């Protein structure tokens, strides 16, 4: 299946001061493929999105395995909708961003977390399913706030627009959820969210950067 440009990235060549060489010299032993956060913008339906994620995931993981990678990453949150299906057929282990984030929340003894991300992520079951195993409750924003987050995510953050008023709007949602739902943390379950909510916490409420957590899990696996 041919994908639109920039929606799926495999290990690529890179330039250093010694000239051009293949990333496979070291990093392709470890790096996973990336389905980035703009992946859903040009997908016409949720079901097409899911089926396309599966197809691309199977294809790209196969390439990694043939290149000698010993584990892989789906380096975005929303495509984890199909993580279990892809992982069950993967020839190499996959590190889940959801499971890594759950482990981080458990280590910090967090019990009730707000969930920010795309609409698919906030309304999906793939985050609550993992967290519920550890007795951790997830709370999605109210419907109007979900619409706000989803709209700003796709129409501003993904294209690279990081506006102060949007940051204020997102933090206002954090405040409302803390007041109404007594959340003790917020999961930034979208890889662009930490680019605008870059502080470790807001008024003492931890903001869990899933991108950082996922990378830390990958590095830990590399050196295990």
Helices and strands as residue ranges (DSSP letters): E 8-9, E 14-16, E 19-21, G 23-25, G 27-29, E 34-35, H 46-67, E 71-73, G 78-82, H 83-89, E 93-95, H 97-107, E 112-117, H 119-123, H 126-132, E 137-140, H 143-152, I 153-157, H 164-181, E 185-189, H 193-196, E 201-202, E 205-209, H 210-222
